[in-house]
Amino acid sequence: MNFLLGAVMEKVSGGFPSVRVSFLVFRPDSGFTGSLVEWCFRHRLSHYCAWGLAASVSMLALSGCSRPAGPEFAAVTGRVTFNGQPFSSGTIHFVPDESQGTSGPMSTGVLQSDGSFSLRGPGTRIGAMVGNHRVYLTMPLPEIGPVPVVVDGEVVVQESPRGVAARTVRQVPKRYFQAETSEWAVTVGTGSPNDFEFEIRK
């Protein structure tokens, strides 16, 4: 809803015109799209010209149902390695670091087979908030035991890919699974490449 402020001059019989400040409410569904002057004449509020149109337009521009733009986001990509090899298990999380003046929603990215990731924020947001972040990992799905597969016409038992991933995760120091203990910290900038390399160290 938008508000118009106008000062309307009305002719008073036997005296000078008086000035009345009126708050005019414009509703999109009202069907009225004319100017303040037309509105005044339509409602027989003035025999003179209504003034204050410039102030009314300014009030309209500054008022209404405008909302804050919200936190600024920037695209973020990167890779995670472990023992010199791509780490492809689990999810990486960027948490705004309030101790460094950044607060807001967290962003996450699923690690791909080559260890790469691309962050997404809440809703349709792409990337992470501009500012300082602590970074940590979460574990993949629980381990699944060996599964039977057919190799050269024979049934053999092999460890499932998820089991291999879970076994790899067990070798990762536990500090990487909490924002408070992970040493990974980055700054997401506006217009920067924001492509980060993370190495898991024992």
Buried (B, 14 or more C-beta within 10 A) or exposed (E): EBBBBBBBBBEEEEEEEEEEEBEBEBEEEEEEEEEBBEBBBEEEBBEEEBBBBEBBBEBBEEEEEEEEEEBEBBBBBBBBEBEEEBBBBBBBBBBBBEEEEBEBBBBBBBBEEEBBBEBBBEEEBEBBBBBBBBBBBBBBEEBEEEEEEEEEEEEEEEBBEBBEBBEBBEEBEEBBBEBEEBEBEBBBEEEEEBEBEBEBEE
